[in-house]
Amino acid sequence: MDLHFGDSTPTDEERAAVDALLGPPPSSWEGGGRTDADLRWARGGRAARDRRDLLLPGLHALNDRIGWISPGALAYLCRRLTVPPAQAYGVATFYAMFSLTPRPATVLHVCTDLACTAAGGQELCAAAESRLGPGSGVHVERAPCLGLCERAPAALAIRAGDPVRTAVSAPATVAAVVLAATAPDSAPEEPPAVAAVPQAGDDGLILLRRVGVADPDSLDDYRAHGGYTALRRAFALGPAGVIREVTDSGLAGRGGAAFPTGRKWQAAAAQPDRPHYLVCNADESEPGTFKDRVLMEGDPYALVEAMTIAAYAVGARRGFLYLRGEYPRALRRMEHAIGQARARGLLGEDVLGQDFAFDIEIRRGAGAYVCGEETALFESIEGRRGEPRSKPPFPVEKGLFGKPTVENNVETLVNVLPVLTLGAEAYAAIGTGASTGPKLFCVSGAVARPGVYELPFGATLGELLDLAGVRAGLRAVLLGGAAGGFVRADERDIPLTFEGTRAAGTTLGSGVVMAFDDTVPLPRLLLRIAEFFRTESCGQCVPCRVGTVRQQEALTRLLERRGAAAADDIALLREVGRALRDASICGLGQTAWNAVESAIDRLGAYA
């Protein structure tokens, strides 16, 4: 394939960033020096195409080292991977964390999403923009949720270089974000993961029992607190036995869809096509969600062990951990844990001497909410725009690289450990008949003790809010994040189960519980939700591409309208909402109207 890469050339620094990832170019066909042999025949072909999945890591390498991706750098990366530049441009512009126009080496991401907006995030961002003017060497960016909702408002500073430096400021003040942006090495250290777990140390905890108790960097400490007991039992049961235990436990997916985990594993394991893949979705981008971050920061080896068990059950030799680009500490913790597990024979060619080979690769996301949808995530790993695929075929038949794939999120996988250590029957006895096991809830907003809470399925919304300490003047609670729905402050008896929230006309989603008091202007909050969905829509399907725009326009008009004057726009919103729900390809468009609809019908937002 003869590709035109343009006349732009990379700088030495850009070339070094790509070569550090891919190694030195072997020939002039891939950007190296020309030799006589290169004049006679071309190298690459199928082998080069098989490396297309390194496009996203390559873009990260450039963005981390330089701070933006120049035409010359993009052309060099494309030459190294034999990727058409037009396609790579489409990929690079898809992700919010990348820039293809020059910008300062330091970017300050200030969260302006729901929890942070309620805590003054918009004002914080405006003040930071005022303090860090054009000559400061800092680019200030209004960011969607950074997954730090328990410490809102939040900001993340990223300074490009070798190595890249990051600094988190949360709860943030103007002085703190300026310090993080101008001197990230001098910024105060982030509080430990245990600070986000108000129940830390409670005897009844199952999923969070090691957070704050075991050293997250120590494999020995993890094993001293019960680590790798579940994997040894998995080897004793065999792959079919593990799947049977997971099925009998009633474990359902914790990402929002609540699909039975055992059924998914069985369907993938039965596929004759090889190889099989395992993908852990750690790209929790739903506003208000931060439980997976806390698990990875506070108990990283648990995820490594759980992924190993899942891979053993479904016959996968290779696993991918797709991790949010906005989680620098979780990235460091998981890199360390995977490296330690590999060094100690818990990953690699012969795990625990059981003649089972499995290893994990980390792939960083780059700021795209839609990549939380499983097929969009596969496209992203494969080096394409993160646009969802039409189904069928389903991922268990043709998923990552066109092969049978199991995809689960962090919380779902970590639940596999107590399934095996307690046994399916004991695990199923926790919770309710239709929603079994413990569940993590991300509580933020107008509460005294925000954080991740672990409760058995079946606890009520009121019980959870009492644990978190609701502040006076509670007006509404958002369940499930931006893709969820509002409930009234007096609806405390809603059972926190999949079936209970469904019967109440709302959704449990991924476990977001965000409380808002009467100081938060509801119409502006709904407009922020609409802006979020418009920005995050991948634009692939017309209902979502157009519908999210029309929704935002109507909600902008409704900022100044109430009662009879609002009737026409509310009628339009209902029509657009039906189209979004019925005709969008993926869950982003299908749920973009949920929160707005619930606010109109349950809260009388524009009455």
KANORBEL-V93435 format. One record per pair of residues at least 24 apart in sequence whose C-alpha atoms are under 10 Angstrom apart, sorted by the first residue. I is the first residue (numbers start at 0). GAP is how many residues later the second one is. Records with the same first field share a line. If there is no record, write none. Layout:
I=GAP / GAP
This chain:
0=41 / 43 / 44 / 81 / 82 / 83
1=40 / 80 / 82
2=75 / 76 / 79 / 80 / 81 / 82
3=71 / 75 / 80 / 81 / 82
4=66 / 67 / 69 / 70 / 71 / 72 / 73 / 74 / 77 / 78 / 79 / 80 / 81
5=65 / 66 / 69 / 70 / 79
6=64 / 65 / 68
7=62 / 63 / 64 / 65 / 66 / 67 / 68
8=61 / 62 / 63 / 64 / 65 / 66 / 67
9=59 / 60 / 61 / 62 / 63 / 64 / 65 / 66 / 67
10=59 / 61 / 62 / 65
11=61
12=49 / 52 / 53 / 60 / 148 / 149
13=47 / 48 / 49 / 51 / 52 / 55 / 56 / 58 / 59 / 60 / 62 / 63
14=47 / 57 / 58 / 61 / 62
15=45 / 46 / 49
16=41 / 42 / 43 / 44 / 45 / 46 / 47 / 48 / 49 / 56 / 60 / 144 / 145
17=39 / 40 / 41 / 42 / 43 / 44 / 47 / 55 / 56 / 58 / 59 / 62
18=39 / 42 / 57 / 58 / 61
19=38 / 41
20=33 / 36 / 37 / 39 / 40 / 41
21=29 / 32 / 35 / 36 / 55 / 58 / 59
22=57
23=56
24=54 / 55
25=54
26=53
27=51 / 52
28=50 / 51 / 53
29=46 / 47 / 48 / 49 / 50 / 51 / 52
30=44 / 45 / 46 / 47 / 48 / 49 / 50
31=47 / 48
43=36 / 37 / 38
44=37
45=36
46=34 / 35
47=31 / 32 / 33 / 34 / 35
48=32 / 33 / 34
49=31 / 32 / 332 / 351
50=29 / 30 / 31 / 32 / 331 / 332
51=26 / 28 / 29 / 30 / 31 / 36 / 329 / 330 / 331 / 332
52=28 / 310 / 325 / 326 / 327 / 328 / 329 / 330 / 331 / 348
53=27 / 309 / 327 / 328 / 329
54=25 / 26 / 28 / 33 / 36 / 37 / 325 / 326 / 327 / 328 / 329
55=32 / 35 / 36 / 39 / 307 / 308 / 309 / 310 / 324 / 325 / 326 / 327 / 328 / 329
56=305 / 306 / 307 / 308 / 309 / 324 / 326
57=325
58=29 / 32 / 33 / 39 / 40 / 307 / 324
59=32 / 37 / 38 / 265 / 303 / 304 / 305 / 306
60=99 / 100 / 101 / 103
61=36 / 98 / 99
62=34 / 35 / 36 / 37 / 42 / 96 / 97 / 98 / 101
63=34 / 41 / 94 / 95 / 96 / 97 / 98 / 99 / 100 / 101
64=40 / 94 / 95 / 96 / 97 / 98 / 99 / 100
65=36 / 37 / 38 / 39 / 40 / 93 / 94 / 95 / 96 / 98
66=30 / 31 / 32 / 33 / 34 / 35 / 36 / 37 / 38 / 39 / 40 / 91 / 92 / 93 / 94 / 97
67=29 / 30 / 31 / 32 / 33 / 34 / 35 / 36 / 37 / 92
68=29 / 30 / 31 / 32 / 33 / 34
69=29 / 30 / 31 / 32
70=29 / 30
72=27
73=26
82=300
86=296 / 297 / 298
87=295 / 296 / 297
88=296
89=294 / 295
90=289 / 292 / 293 / 294 / 295
91=274 / 291 / 292 / 293
92=292
93=272 / 273 / 274 / 286 / 290 / 291 / 292 / 293 / 442 / 444
94=270 / 271 / 272 / 273 / 274 / 276 / 285 / 290 / 291 / 441 / 443
95=47 / 48 / 269 / 270 / 271 / 272 / 273 / 439 / 440
96=44 / 46 / 228 / 229 / 268 / 269 / 270 / 271
97=268 / 269
102=34 / 35 / 36
103=30 / 31 / 32 / 33 / 34 / 35 / 36 / 55 / 56
104=32 / 33 / 34 / 53 / 54 / 55 / 56 / 59
105=30 / 31 / 32 / 33 / 34 / 51 / 52 / 53 / 54 / 55 / 58 / 59 / 60 / 74 / 75 / 76 / 77 / 78
106=30 / 31 / 32 / 33 / 34 / 49 / 50 / 51 / 52 / 53 / 59 / 74 / 75
107=24 / 30 / 31 / 32 / 33 / 34 / 35 / 47 / 48 / 49 / 50 / 51 / 58 / 59 / 60 / 69 / 70 / 72 / 73 / 74
108=30 / 31 / 32 / 33 / 34 / 35 / 36 / 37 / 45 / 46 / 47 / 48 / 49 / 59 / 68 / 72 / 217
109=30 / 31 / 32 / 33 / 34 / 35 / 36 / 43 / 44 / 45 / 46 / 47 / 59 / 62 / 67
110=30 / 31 / 32 / 33 / 34 / 35 / 36 / 37 / 38 / 41 / 42 / 43 / 44 / 45
111=29 / 30 / 31 / 32 / 33 / 34 / 40 / 41 / 42 / 43 / 416 / 420
112=29 / 30 / 31 / 32 / 33 / 36 / 39 / 40 / 41 / 174 / 175 / 369 / 412 / 415 / 416 / 418 / 419
113=30 / 31 / 35 / 38 / 39 / 173 / 174 / 330 / 331 / 364 / 367 / 368 / 400 / 402 / 411 / 412 / 414 / 415 / 418
114=30 / 32 / 33 / 34 / 35 / 36 / 37 / 38 / 39 / 172 / 173 / 329 / 330 / 331 / 399 / 400 / 401 / 410
115=28 / 29 / 30 / 32 / 33 / 34 / 35 / 36 / 37 / 38 / 39 / 55 / 56 / 171 / 172 / 328 / 329
116=28 / 35 / 36 / 37 / 328 / 403 / 407 / 408 / 411
117=34 / 35 / 327 / 328 / 397 / 398 / 399 / 401 / 402 / 403 / 407
118=30 / 32 / 33 / 34 / 35 / 52 / 53 / 326 / 327 / 401
119=32 / 33 / 34 / 52 / 53
120=31 / 32 / 33 / 34 / 51 / 52
121=31
122=51
123=29 / 30 / 31 / 48 / 49 / 50 / 53
124=28 / 29 / 30 / 48 / 49 / 52
125=48
126=46 / 47 / 48 / 50 / 51
127=45 / 46 / 47 / 48 / 49 / 50 / 53
128=45 / 49
130=43 / 44 / 47
131=45 / 46 / 49 / 50
135=45 / 46
136=44 / 45
137=40 / 43 / 44
138=42
139=41
142=224 / 389
143=141 / 142 / 143 / 223 / 224 / 225 / 384 / 387 / 388 / 391 / 392
144=139 / 140 / 141 / 142 / 143 / 144 / 145 / 181 / 222 / 224 / 387
145=138 / 139 / 140 / 141 / 142 / 143 / 144 / 178 / 179 / 180 / 181 / 221
146=137 / 138 / 139 / 140 / 141 / 142 / 143 / 144 / 145 / 146 / 147 / 177 / 179 / 180
147=48 / 139 / 140 / 141 / 142 / 143 / 145 / 146 / 178 / 179 / 296 / 303
148=47 / 138 / 139 / 140 / 141 / 293 / 294 / 295 / 296 / 301 / 302 / 365
149=45 / 46 / 47 / 138 / 139 / 140 / 292 / 293 / 294 / 295 / 297 / 299 / 300 / 301 / 302 / 364
150=44 / 45 / 293 / 294 / 299 / 300
151=292 / 293 / 298
154=25 / 26
155=24 / 25 / 28 / 170 / 171 / 172
156=24 / 25 / 26 / 27 / 169
157=26 / 168 / 170
158=24 / 25
164=163
165=160 / 161 / 162 / 163
166=161 / 162
167=158 / 159 / 160 / 161
189=139
191=102 / 105 / 106
192=100 / 101 / 102 / 103 / 104 / 105 / 106 / 136 / 137
193=100 / 101 / 103 / 104 / 105 / 257 / 258
194=99 / 103 / 255 / 256 / 257
195=94 / 95 / 98 / 102 / 246 / 247 / 253 / 254 / 255 / 256 / 257
196=94 / 97 / 101 / 245 / 252 / 253 / 254 / 255 / 256 / 257
197=251 / 252 / 253 / 254 / 255 / 256 / 269 / 270
198=252 / 253 / 254 / 255 / 268 / 269
199=252 / 253 / 254
203=250 / 251
204=233 / 248 / 249 / 250 / 251
205=208 / 209 / 211 / 212 / 231 / 232 / 233 / 248 / 249 / 250
206=88 / 92 / 95 / 204 / 207 / 208 / 209 / 210 / 211 / 230 / 231 / 232 / 233 / 247 / 248
207=86 / 87 / 90 / 91 / 206 / 232 / 244 / 245 / 246
208=90 / 245
209=85 / 88 / 89 / 92
210=83 / 84 / 85 / 86 / 87 / 88 / 89
211=86 / 87
212=85 / 86
213=84 / 85
214=83 / 84 / 85
215=79 / 80 / 81 / 82 / 83 / 84 / 85 / 86 / 117 / 118 / 120 / 121
216=80 / 81 / 82 / 83 / 84 / 115 / 116 / 117 / 119 / 120 / 123
217=81 / 82 / 83 / 118 / 119 / 122
218=81 / 82 / 117 / 118 / 121 / 122 / 125
221=77 / 78 / 79 / 80
222=78 / 79
225=76 / 195
226=74 / 75 / 78 / 190
227=73 / 74 / 76 / 77 / 78 / 81 / 118 / 189 / 193
228=76 / 188 / 189 / 191 / 192
229=72 / 75 / 76 / 79 / 186 / 187 / 188 / 189 / 190 / 191 / 192
230=74 / 75 / 76 / 77 / 78 / 79 / 81 / 115 / 120 / 121 / 185 / 186 / 189 / 190
231=77 / 120 / 122 / 188 / 189
232=76 / 184 / 187 / 188
233=74 / 75 / 76 / 78 / 79 / 183 / 186 / 187
234=74 / 77 / 78 / 117 / 119 / 121
236=76 / 183
237=74 / 75
238=27 / 30 / 70 / 71 / 72 / 73 / 74 / 75 / 76
239=25 / 26 / 29 / 72 / 73 / 74
240=72
241=24 / 67 / 68 / 70 / 71 / 72 / 174 / 177 / 178 / 182
242=26 / 66 / 67 / 69 / 70 / 71
243=69 / 180
244=171 / 174 / 175 / 178 / 179 / 180 / 182
245=64 / 67 / 169 / 170 / 171 / 173 / 174 / 177 / 178 / 181 / 182
246=172 / 177
247=171 / 175 / 176 / 177 / 179 / 180
248=167 / 169 / 170 / 171 / 174 / 175 / 176 / 177 / 178 / 179 / 180 / 181 / 187 / 188
249=169 / 174 / 175 / 177 / 178 / 179 / 182 / 183 / 184 / 185 / 186 / 187
250=161 / 162 / 164 / 165 / 168 / 173 / 176 / 177 / 183 / 184 / 185 / 186 / 187
251=160 / 163 / 182 / 183 / 184 / 185 / 246
252=154 / 155 / 156 / 157 / 158 / 159 / 160 / 162 / 257
253=154 / 155 / 156 / 157 / 158 / 159 / 161 / 185 / 186 / 254 / 255 / 256 / 257
254=26 / 27 / 29 / 31 / 117 / 118 / 153 / 154 / 155 / 156 / 157 / 225 / 253 / 254 / 255 / 256
255=153 / 224 / 227 / 228 / 242 / 251 / 252 / 253 / 254 / 255
256=241 / 250 / 251 / 252 / 253 / 330
257=154 / 177 / 240 / 250 / 251 / 252
258=149
260=145 / 146 / 147 / 151 / 152 / 155
261=51
263=50 / 131 / 132 / 141 / 142 / 143 / 144
264=45 / 46 / 48 / 49 / 50 / 131 / 140 / 141 / 142 / 143
265=47 / 48 / 130 / 140
266=47 / 128 / 129 / 130 / 137 / 138 / 139
267=45 / 46 / 47 / 48 / 126 / 127 / 128 / 129 / 130 / 131 / 135 / 136 / 137 / 138
268=42 / 43 / 44 / 45 / 46 / 47 / 127 / 128 / 135 / 136 / 137
269=44 / 45 / 126 / 127 / 134
270=43 / 44 / 125 / 126 / 127 / 132 / 133 / 134
271=125 / 131 / 132
272=124 / 125 / 129 / 130 / 131
273=41 / 42 / 128 / 129 / 130
274=40 / 41 / 42 / 43 / 126 / 127 / 128 / 129 / 130
275=35 / 38 / 39 / 40 / 41 / 42 / 43 / 120 / 121 / 122 / 123 / 124 / 125 / 126 / 127 / 128 / 129 / 130
276=34 / 37 / 38 / 39 / 40 / 41 / 42 / 43 / 118 / 119 / 122 / 123 / 124 / 125 / 126 / 127 / 128 / 129 / 130
277=29 / 30 / 32 / 33 / 34 / 36 / 37 / 38 / 39 / 40 / 41 / 42 / 43 / 82 / 121 / 122 / 126 / 127 / 128 / 129 / 130
278=28 / 31 / 32 / 37 / 39 / 40 / 41 / 42 / 43 / 81 / 82 / 83 / 95 / 98 / 99 / 102 / 120 / 121 / 126 / 127 / 128 / 129 / 130
279=26 / 27 / 30 / 39 / 40 / 41 / 42 / 43 / 80 / 82 / 94 / 97 / 126 / 127 / 128 / 129 / 130 / 131 / 132 / 133
280=39 / 40 / 41 / 42 / 43 / 90 / 91 / 92 / 93 / 96 / 126 / 127 / 128 / 129 / 130 / 131 / 132
281=38 / 39 / 40 / 41 / 42 / 43 / 45 / 48 / 81 / 82 / 83 / 90 / 126 / 127 / 128 / 129
282=38 / 39 / 40 / 41 / 42 / 43 / 44 / 81 / 82 / 83 / 84 / 85 / 86 / 87 / 88 / 89 / 90 / 94 / 126 / 127
283=38 / 39 / 40 / 85 / 87 / 88 / 125 / 126 / 226
284=39 / 41 / 82 / 83 / 84 / 85 / 86 / 87 / 196
285=83 / 84 / 86 / 194 / 195 / 196 / 197 / 198 / 223 / 224 / 226
286=82 / 193 / 194 / 195 / 196 / 225 / 227 / 242 / 245
287=153 / 154 / 155 / 156 / 157 / 190 / 191 / 192 / 193 / 194 / 222 / 223 / 224 / 225 / 226
288=152 / 153 / 154 / 155 / 163 / 191 / 192 / 221 / 222 / 223 / 224 / 225
289=150 / 151 / 152 / 153 / 154 / 161 / 162 / 220 / 221 / 222
290=119 / 120 / 149 / 150 / 151 / 152 / 160 / 161 / 162 / 163 / 219 / 220 / 221
291=31 / 38 / 117 / 118 / 119 / 120 / 122 / 148 / 150 / 160
292=30 / 31 / 34 / 35 / 36 / 37 / 38 / 117 / 118
293=36 / 157 / 158
294=35 / 115 / 116 / 119 / 157
295=27 / 31 / 33 / 34 / 35 / 36 / 37 / 38 / 41 / 114 / 115
296=30 / 31 / 32 / 33 / 34 / 35 / 36 / 37
297=32 / 35
298=34 / 35 / 38 / 115
299=30 / 31 / 33 / 34 / 35 / 36 / 37 / 38 / 114
300=32 / 33 / 35 / 36 / 37 / 39 / 40 / 113
301=35 / 108 / 111 / 112 / 113 / 114 / 115
302=31 / 34 / 35 / 106 / 107 / 108 / 109 / 110 / 111 / 112 / 113 / 114
303=30 / 33 / 34 / 37 / 42 / 43 / 55 / 56 / 109 / 110
304=33 / 36 / 41 / 42 / 108 / 109 / 111 / 112
305=104 / 105 / 106 / 107 / 108 / 109 / 110 / 111
306=51 / 52 / 53 / 101 / 103 / 106 / 107 / 109 / 110
307=38 / 39 / 43 / 48 / 49 / 50 / 51 / 52 / 105
308=49 / 104 / 107 / 108 / 111
309=96 / 97 / 98 / 103 / 106
310=45 / 46 / 47 / 48 / 95
311=44 / 45 / 46
313=90 / 91 / 92
314=41 / 42 / 43 / 89
315=40 / 41 / 42 / 43 / 88 / 89 / 90
316=31 / 32 / 39 / 40 / 41 / 42 / 43
317=30 / 39 / 40 / 41 / 42 / 43
318=39 / 40 / 41 / 42 / 43 / 86 / 87 / 88
319=39 / 40 / 41 / 42 / 43 / 58 / 61 / 80 / 87
320=39 / 40 / 41 / 42 / 43 / 44 / 60 / 86 / 88 / 89
321=39 / 40 / 41 / 42 / 43 / 49 / 50 / 55 / 56 / 58 / 59 / 87
322=39 / 40 / 41 / 42 / 43 / 87
323=39 / 40 / 41 / 42 / 43 / 44 / 45 / 47 / 48
324=38 / 39 / 40 / 41 / 42 / 43
325=38 / 39 / 40 / 41
326=37 / 38
327=36
330=31 / 32 / 33
333=28
334=25 / 26 / 27
337=24
366=169
367=167 / 168 / 169 / 170
368=163 / 164 / 166 / 167 / 168 / 169 / 219
369=163 / 166 / 167 / 168 / 216 / 217 / 218 / 219
370=165 / 167 / 217
371=37 / 215 / 216
372=34 / 213 / 214 / 215
373=25 / 26 / 32 / 33 / 34 / 35 / 212
374=24 / 25 / 32 / 211
375=162 / 210
376=30
377=24 / 27 / 29
384=153
385=152 / 154
386=150 / 151 / 152 / 153 / 154 / 198 / 199
387=150 / 152 / 153 / 197 / 198 / 199 / 200
388=151 / 196 / 197
389=195 / 196
390=194 / 195
408=101
410=28 / 29 / 99
411=27
414=24
428=27
429=25 / 26 / 27 / 28
430=24 / 25 / 26 / 27 / 28 / 65 / 66
431=24 / 25 / 26 / 27 / 65 / 66 / 67
432=24 / 25
433=24 / 63 / 64 / 65 / 66
434=61 / 62 / 63 / 64 / 65
435=61 / 62
438=57 / 58 / 71 / 72
439=70 / 71 / 72
440=38 / 39 / 55 / 67 / 69 / 70 / 71 / 72 / 73
441=37 / 38 / 39 / 68 / 69 / 70 / 71 / 72
442=24 / 25 / 36 / 68 / 69 / 70 / 71 / 72
443=24 / 26 / 33 / 34 / 68 / 69 / 70 / 71 / 72
444=25 / 26 / 32 / 33 / 68 / 69 / 70 / 71 / 72
445=24 / 25 / 26 / 27 / 28 / 29 / 30 / 31 / 68 / 69 / 70 / 71 / 72 / 73 / 74
446=24 / 25 / 27 / 67 / 68 / 69 / 70
449=63 / 64 / 65
451=59 / 60 / 61
452=58
454=41
455=40 / 41
456=38 / 39 / 40 / 41 / 43
457=36 / 37 / 38 / 39 / 40 / 41 / 42
458=34 / 35 / 36 / 37 / 38
459=31 / 32 / 33 / 34 / 35 / 36 / 37 / 40
460=28 / 30 / 31 / 32 / 33 / 34 / 35 / 36 / 40 / 52
461=27 / 28 / 29 / 30 / 31 / 32 / 33 / 34
462=29 / 30 / 31 / 32 / 33
463=28 / 32 / 49
464=27 / 48 / 49 / 50
465=26
469=45 / 46 / 47
470=44 / 45 / 46
471=45 / 46
472=43 / 44 / 45 / 46
473=41 / 42 / 43 / 44 / 45
474=40 / 41 / 42 / 43 / 44 / 45 / 47 / 128
475=38 / 39 / 40 / 41 / 42 / 44 / 46 / 123 / 126 / 127
476=35 / 36 / 37 / 38 / 39 / 40
477=28 / 29 / 30 / 34 / 35 / 36 / 37 / 38 / 117 / 120 / 121
478=27 / 28 / 29 / 30 / 31 / 32 / 33 / 34 / 35 / 36 / 116
479=26 / 27 / 28 / 29 / 30 / 31 / 32 / 33 / 34 / 115
480=26 / 27 / 28 / 29 / 30 / 31 / 32 / 33 / 48 / 114
481=27 / 30 / 44 / 46 / 47 / 48 / 50 / 51 / 106 / 109 / 110 / 111 / 112 / 113 / 114
482=24 / 26 / 27 / 29 / 46 / 50 / 104 / 105 / 106 / 107 / 108 / 109 / 110 / 111 / 112 / 113
483=24 / 25 / 26 / 27 / 28 / 29 / 107 / 108 / 109 / 110 / 111 / 112 / 114
484=24 / 106 / 108 / 109 / 110 / 111 / 112 / 113 / 114 / 117
485=27 / 28 / 29 / 108 / 109 / 110 / 111 / 112 / 113 / 114 / 115 / 116 / 117
486=28 / 108 / 111 / 112 / 114 / 115 / 116
487=110 / 111 / 114 / 115
488=26 / 27 / 28 / 114
504=93
505=88 / 89 / 92
506=87
520=38 / 84
521=37 / 77 / 81 / 83 / 84
522=32 / 33 / 35 / 36 / 37 / 38 / 73 / 76 / 77 / 82 / 83
523=31 / 32 / 34 / 35
524=71
525=26 / 29 / 30 / 33 / 69 / 70 / 71 / 73 / 74 / 79
526=24 / 25 / 26 / 27 / 28 / 29 / 30 / 31 / 32 / 69
527=24 / 27 / 28
528=26 / 63 / 64 / 66 / 67
529=24 / 25 / 26 / 62 / 63 / 65 / 66
530=24 / 25
531=60
532=55 / 56 / 58 / 59 / 60
533=54 / 55 / 58
535=52 / 53
536=51 / 52 / 55
537=50 / 51
538=50
539=44 / 45 / 46
540=39 / 42 / 43 / 44 / 45 / 48
541=37 / 38 / 41 / 42 / 43 / 47
542=33 / 34 / 35 / 36 / 37 / 38 / 39 / 40 / 41 / 42 / 46 / 47
543=32 / 33 / 35 / 36 / 37 / 39 / 40 / 41 / 42 / 44 / 45 / 46 / 48
544=35 / 39 / 44
545=30 / 34
546=26 / 28 / 29 / 30 / 31 / 32 / 33 / 34 / 37 / 42 / 45 / 46
547=28 / 29 / 32 / 40 / 41 / 44 / 45
548=27
549=26 / 27
550=24 / 25 / 26 / 29 / 41 / 42 / 45
554=41
557=47 / 48
558=47
559=46
560=45 / 46
561=43 / 44 / 45
562=41 / 42 / 43 / 44
563=42 / 43
564=41 / 42
565=40 / 41
566=39 / 40
569=26 / 27 / 30 / 36
572=24
